[in-house]
Amino acid sequence: MRAARFHAYGTAENLVIEQAPEPHPGPGEIRVRATAASVNPIDWKLRAGALHGLLPLELPAIPGRDAAGVVDAIGDGVRGVSIGDRVFGLTGVTGATAELVVLSAWAPTPGTWDDGQAAGAGLASVTAMRGLDALGPLAGRTLLVEGAAGGVGSAAVEIAVAQGATVIGTASERNHGFLTALGAVPTTYGPGLARRLSALAPHGVHLALDTAASGSLDDLVAITGDPARVATVADHAGGQRLGTHVVNAENDPALLSAAAELGRRGRYTPRVEQTYPLERIADAHAHAERGRTRGKIVVRI
């Protein structure tokens, strides 16, 4: 099969398109003939070697954690899915940017999503949902999403709005129209945030979700008044220091199914900023590494 791989840690230029051994699903897994995969921050950090001490890889490695495609093989013990079904889901920490991808968690792709949107939904939706779930019921509450224009942030905005929250999202001014379209009240991040929020939410901000690791956690705790009202999916060290909720993504099919149901109802649509062909995987990684991505970057297989 064709796949993107890197044989050594380093820059995006280390990525090559080449033939790789076909993977096979084990018990509880499925394999898809992939149509698209997405690029997440963890993908380029793993490729660069920034996480080598925490998540060492066997090289050469295929980057990517989430993909969408059509089921073409089913492992032992798997029920409720058939060859030919259209699904999206998650691998382990690598393996998604290839023609054949083994998924350990998946859900049926809603008919409302195209392949690129489905590929961008996996990691973003489960990360956003885990962060929101840590904060408790959202209906009738005002939620601040820090980094609301990114892949996880934009998913969190739509999902929280669907759950009945009033959402304020921080982003650069160029993304304010984007946040408004998602259903959030936009504001800029950085110094003066508390003052800006006092005008936008005169009755206070009840909860905050940090998706940006921008160094704002101290401010978010001060704004909400309690570290238990703040969750971070991005700044684990800061969250542990302050006592906020610290959340990791999980390969949870229930969360993927919940995201798919919101998609079917038109309440959550993964936003794709740009799509690259597999042959331009290095450009896709370089784009992601520059930051300031609006929604998701997708690679077409």
Order of alpha helices (4+ residues) and beta strands (2+ residues): beta-beta-beta-alpha-beta-beta-beta-beta-alpha-alpha-beta-alpha-beta-alpha-beta-alpha-beta-alpha-beta-alpha-beta-alpha-beta-alpha-beta
